[in-house]
Each structure stands twice: as structure tokens, then as C-alpha cells.
Amino acid sequence: MAAAPGIWRLARLLRRLAIVWFVVVAVFLATVAYSGAQLRPENESGPNTPPGVNGNDTVTLTGSLNVSNGGWYPLTDLHLFTIVSTTNGTLLASGGSPVVTIAAGGVTPVPFTITIALDARSAARSLLTNDAILPSITWANATYVGLFQVEVVVPQNVNWGAPLYGLNVSAGTPTAEANGTAGVPLTVTFADHASFPVDGRAVYTLRSGGSVCNSGALPVATAPGQSFDGTTTAYLGPGCSASGATLTLKFVGSGWALAPLPVVLR
């Protein structure tokens, strides 16, 4: 029996190599798909540091998100992007992370920064004095083995604790002074429901009848989870009364300040 022609033997070898190559590629793609399915964020460990607040009423919070890569390949070029909004869709905050690499078979904390603009919008300003449950969406974009893009979308609710929860200023009974002024006790109260301290000064300006009657400041130092109750005395001249007066309160710390908050005297 004559041997098969060389060209036929070469064709058979190429077919076999093609089958092997197909199987190798299929297995590789299956392992990549499996690895991609194992990618998942875990419990957020932040924001967990004191805020950075500047004169533009912008609060910067930092924290970290643990990313689990249970697959067989390292995850490169990972980047987190987060937005936080109100229940009606108004954007309140946004932030993200640096680009990092997540080793295969492990959990890596990915640092992130969120910037909250506490501007004149009522939805944003209310976060200073009111707790809230805020809808949040985090995108995790990454690359497997330098070839395949992976995107994970994580919707979740963020429990926001107000740093000045229940902020209130009450006026006590005036006391007549020898110089003709009236000393009025002003008591500032609030609870720090945030994860960071409120440490600085509460600067107030009291107006009555369209004129500034008094201004001053009260030291504030409140740890997370604690309440503040402090009293100062405003000395009002003739024609100025705490009854019906308006008061603005500005919180100022080391390197930061919040725009004045209007507070109704009670």
C-alpha cells in the first residue's frame, strides 16, 4: 500500500493542530469568563476619615472598597467611579479611585475619594442637618490579561449621617446690663451623626429689624456619635430684640469653613 501523499499528511496535521488550538482557546476563554464572574466588591470600609472642607462648601471624604478577585488571572487597570444622588435623581456627590491592579485569588482594598458639593441647593444643604438614605451606583472597570474589558455595576444605598443633625439655636431670658444692653443666652445644640468629628467654631450673626445686633463665636468640639450643647451670651443694644430676630451660623475649622446656615431662633 502506497504512503499517503505528503500534502495530505500536512493537511491532516494542520487540522489536528487547529482542533487543539480551538480547544486551548475555548478553555482559555472559559477560564477568563469564570474569573470575570468571580470579581465582586465587598463591604465598604469608608468614608472613614475626617472631611476636607474648603471655602466652596465642598466636602471631600475618603475610604476604601474591598475588591475580591477569586479568578485565575490578575485584574489590571481597575478604576472605580461612584455617583450618589437623592431619591429623585438629583446628583449630590461623585468620586472615584486611582488605577490599581488586583492580584488573582485575593482581596485588595481600593482607596476612593467622594466629593460632596454642599452648595445652595436645598437637597445638598439638607445633608448637613438631616440623615438620609441615598441611592448610589459604583462602576468597576478593569482589564483581564490585558485583553478583555470587565465592567461591574454595583447599585447600593448609602446611609448618610448628618454632622449637624437637628441643628437648633434657642434664646434664653434676657438679662438687663448696667450699660443699657440686654444679655441674651444663645444655646446651640446638634448631634454629630457623621463618621467624622465637628471640631472648630460656630460663628453667629444676629439681625433684628434689618440691622446686625450682635456677632460672636462659640467653640465646638464634637466626636462622631456625640451631641453638642453650648451656650454663649449675645449683648443686644436698645432697639434689638432676640424675639423675631434672624440668625446665621457659620461653622469654621482648621483650613475649612461652611457657608452660613440660616437658623430660626426658638
C-alpha positions as CSV (number, residue, x, y, z in Angstrom):
1,M,0.0,0.0,0.0
2,A,1.4,3.4,-1.1
3,A,2.1,6.0,1.6
4,A,-0.3,9.0,1.7
5,P,1.0,12.0,-0.2
6,G,2.9,14.5,1.8
7,I,0.4,17.3,1.2
8,W,-2.4,15.1,2.6
9,R,-0.3,14.3,5.7
10,L,0.4,18.0,6.2
11,A,-3.3,18.9,5.8
12,R,-4.2,16.2,8.4
13,L,-1.6,17.6,10.8
14,L,-2.9,21.2,10.4
15,R,-6.4,20.0,11.1
16,R,-5.3,18.4,14.3
17,L,-3.4,21.5,15.3
18,A,-6.4,23.6,14.6
19,I,-8.6,21.4,16.8
20,V,-6.0,21.6,19.6
21,W,-5.8,25.4,19.1
22,F,-9.5,25.7,19.2
23,V,-9.7,23.7,22.4
24,V,-6.9,25.7,24.1
25,V,-8.6,29.0,23.1
26,A,-12.0,27.7,24.3
27,V,-10.6,26.6,27.6
28,F,-8.8,30.0,28.0
29,L,-11.9,32.0,27.2
30,A,-13.9,29.8,29.7
31,T,-11.4,30.5,32.4
32,V,-11.4,34.2,31.7
33,A,-15.3,34.2,31.8
34,Y,-15.2,32.3,35.1
35,S,-12.6,34.7,36.5
36,G,-14.7,37.6,35.4
37,A,-17.7,36.2,37.2
38,Q,-15.7,35.9,40.4
39,L,-15.0,39.7,40.5
40,R,-17.1,41.3,43.2
41,P,-16.9,44.3,45.6
42,E,-17.2,43.5,49.2
43,N,-18.1,45.6,52.3
44,E,-17.2,49.3,52.0
45,S,-14.9,50.4,54.8
46,G,-15.3,54.1,54.3
47,P,-15.7,57.0,54.3
48,N,-13.7,56.7,57.4
49,T,-11.5,59.9,57.7
50,P,-12.2,63.5,58.7
51,P,-13.5,65.5,55.8
52,G,-11.6,68.1,53.9
53,V,-13.8,71.1,53.6
54,N,-12.9,74.2,51.6
55,G,-14.4,77.7,51.2
56,N,-16.5,76.5,48.2
57,D,-18.7,74.3,50.5
58,T,-17.1,71.1,49.1
59,V,-16.7,68.2,51.4
60,T,-14.1,65.5,50.4
61,L,-14.4,62.1,52.0
62,T,-12.0,59.2,51.6
63,G,-12.5,55.5,52.3
64,S,-11.9,52.1,50.6
65,L,-13.8,49.4,48.9
66,N,-12.6,45.8,49.1
67,V,-12.5,44.1,45.7
68,S,-12.4,40.3,45.6
69,N,-10.8,38.7,42.6
70,G,-11.4,35.0,43.0
71,G,-10.4,34.1,39.5
72,W,-7.2,32.8,38.0
73,Y,-5.9,36.0,36.4
74,P,-4.7,39.3,37.8
75,L,-7.0,42.2,37.2
76,T,-5.2,45.3,35.8
77,D,-6.2,48.9,35.2
78,L,-9.0,48.7,37.8
79,H,-10.8,52.0,38.3
80,L,-13.8,52.7,40.5
81,F,-16.3,55.5,39.8
82,T,-19.2,56.4,42.1
83,I,-22.2,58.7,42.0
84,V,-24.5,59.5,44.9
85,S,-27.9,61.1,44.3
86,T,-31.2,61.9,46.0
87,T,-34.2,59.6,45.6
88,N,-35.5,61.9,42.9
89,G,-32.2,61.7,40.9
90,T,-30.5,64.9,41.9
91,L,-26.7,64.4,41.8
92,L,-25.2,65.0,45.2
93,A,-21.7,63.5,45.0
94,S,-19.3,61.8,42.8
95,G,-15.9,60.2,43.2
96,G,-13.5,57.5,42.1
97,S,-10.3,55.7,42.8
98,P,-6.8,55.6,41.3
99,V,-6.0,52.9,38.8
100,V,-4.8,49.7,40.6
101,T,-4.0,46.1,39.9
102,I,-5.9,43.3,41.8
103,A,-3.9,40.0,42.2
104,A,-5.5,36.7,41.3
105,G,-7.2,34.8,44.2
106,G,-7.2,37.6,46.7
107,V,-9.0,40.6,48.1
108,T,-7.5,44.1,47.7
109,P,-8.7,47.3,49.3
110,V,-9.1,50.0,46.7
111,P,-9.0,53.6,48.1
112,F,-11.6,56.1,46.8
113,T,-12.5,59.7,47.2
114,I,-16.0,61.2,47.1
115,T,-16.7,64.9,46.7
116,I,-20.0,66.3,48.0
117,A,-20.9,69.8,47.0
118,L,-22.9,71.4,49.9
119,D,-24.0,74.4,47.8
120,A,-27.1,76.4,47.8
121,R,-29.3,73.5,46.5
122,S,-31.6,72.5,49.3
123,A,-31.1,68.8,48.6
124,A,-27.3,69.2,49.3
125,R,-27.5,71.7,52.1
126,S,-30.0,69.5,54.0
127,L,-27.3,66.8,54.3
128,L,-25.6,69.0,56.9
129,T,-28.6,68.8,59.3
130,N,-30.6,65.7,58.2
131,D,-29.8,62.0,58.0
132,A,-30.6,60.3,54.7
133,I,-30.6,57.0,52.8
134,L,-29.0,57.9,49.4
135,P,-29.0,55.8,46.2
136,S,-25.5,55.1,45.0
137,I,-24.1,53.4,41.9
138,T,-20.5,52.2,41.6
139,W,-18.8,51.1,38.4
140,A,-15.7,49.0,38.4
141,N,-13.9,49.0,35.1
142,A,-10.9,46.7,34.6
143,T,-8.9,44.6,32.2
144,Y,-8.2,40.8,32.4
145,V,-4.9,39.6,30.9
146,G,-4.5,42.8,29.0
147,L,-7.2,41.9,26.5
148,F,-10.7,41.7,27.9
149,Q,-12.6,44.6,29.4
150,V,-14.7,43.8,32.5
151,E,-17.4,46.1,34.0
152,V,-19.2,45.5,37.3
153,V,-22.1,47.8,38.3
154,V,-23.0,47.9,42.0
155,P,-26.2,49.7,43.0
156,Q,-26.5,50.2,46.7
157,N,-27.9,52.6,49.3
158,V,-25.6,54.8,51.3
159,N,-26.6,55.7,54.9
160,W,-25.6,59.3,55.4
161,G,-25.3,60.7,58.9
162,A,-25.6,64.4,59.2
163,P,-22.7,66.2,61.1
164,L,-25.1,68.9,62.4
165,Y,-28.2,66.7,62.9
166,G,-31.1,68.7,64.4
167,L,-29.1,72.0,64.5
168,N,-31.0,74.5,66.7
169,V,-30.3,77.8,68.4
170,S,-32.6,78.9,71.2
171,A,-32.7,82.2,73.0
172,G,-33.0,82.4,76.8
173,T,-34.5,85.1,79.0
174,P,-32.7,88.5,78.5
175,T,-30.9,90.0,81.5
176,A,-30.6,93.8,81.8
177,E,-27.0,95.0,82.0
178,A,-25.7,98.2,83.6
179,N,-24.5,99.6,80.3
180,G,-28.1,99.5,78.9
181,T,-27.7,96.3,76.9
182,A,-29.5,93.1,77.4
183,G,-27.6,89.9,77.8
184,V,-29.4,87.1,75.9
185,P,-28.2,83.5,76.3
186,L,-27.9,81.7,72.9
187,T,-27.8,77.9,73.2
188,V,-26.6,75.9,70.1
189,T,-27.4,72.2,70.0
190,F,-26.9,69.4,67.5
191,A,-25.9,65.8,67.3
192,D,-22.9,64.5,65.2
193,H,-24.4,61.6,63.3
194,A,-21.5,61.6,60.8
195,S,-18.4,59.3,60.9
196,F,-16.1,62.3,61.4
197,P,-15.8,65.0,64.2
198,V,-17.1,68.5,64.1
199,D,-14.2,70.5,65.5
200,G,-13.9,74.3,65.2
201,R,-16.1,77.3,65.9
202,A,-19.7,78.2,65.4
203,V,-19.7,81.8,64.3
204,Y,-23.0,83.6,64.5
205,T,-24.5,86.8,63.4
206,L,-27.8,88.0,64.8
207,R,-30.0,90.5,63.0
208,S,-33.1,92.3,64.2
209,G,-35.1,94.9,62.3
210,G,-32.8,94.6,59.3
211,S,-29.7,95.6,61.4
212,V,-26.8,93.5,62.8
213,C,-27.4,93.4,66.5
214,N,-24.6,91.1,67.6
215,S,-22.0,88.7,66.4
216,G,-19.7,86.2,68.1
217,A,-18.4,82.7,68.2
218,L,-18.7,79.5,70.2
219,P,-16.1,76.8,70.4
220,V,-17.3,73.4,69.1
221,A,-15.7,70.0,69.6
222,T,-17.9,67.0,69.0
223,A,-16.9,63.5,68.3
224,P,-18.8,61.2,66.0
225,G,-22.0,59.9,67.7
226,Q,-21.9,62.6,70.4
227,S,-24.2,65.6,71.0
228,F,-23.2,69.2,71.4
229,D,-24.9,71.7,73.7
230,G,-23.1,75.0,74.2
231,T,-24.2,78.4,75.3
232,T,-22.9,81.9,74.7
233,T,-24.3,85.3,75.6
234,A,-25.2,87.9,73.0
235,Y,-25.4,91.5,74.3
236,L,-28.1,93.4,72.5
237,G,-28.4,97.2,72.5
238,P,-31.6,99.2,72.6
239,G,-33.9,98.5,69.6
240,C,-32.6,95.0,69.2
241,S,-34.5,92.0,70.4
242,A,-34.0,88.3,70.2
243,S,-37.7,87.9,69.7
244,G,-38.3,87.7,66.0
245,A,-34.6,88.0,65.2
246,T,-32.8,86.1,62.5
247,L,-29.6,84.3,63.0
248,T,-27.0,82.8,60.6
249,L,-24.5,80.3,61.8
250,K,-21.2,79.5,60.1
251,F,-19.0,76.6,61.1
252,V,-15.3,77.2,60.7
253,G,-12.4,74.8,61.4
254,S,-8.7,74.5,60.7
255,G,-8.5,75.1,57.0
256,W,-12.2,74.7,56.3
257,A,-15.4,76.7,56.5
258,L,-19.1,76.1,55.6
259,A,-21.2,78.8,54.2
260,P,-23.6,80.4,56.8
261,L,-26.7,78.4,57.7
262,P,-29.9,80.3,58.5
263,V,-31.3,79.2,61.8
264,V,-34.6,80.3,63.3
265,L,-34.3,81.4,66.9
266,R,-36.5,79.4,69.2
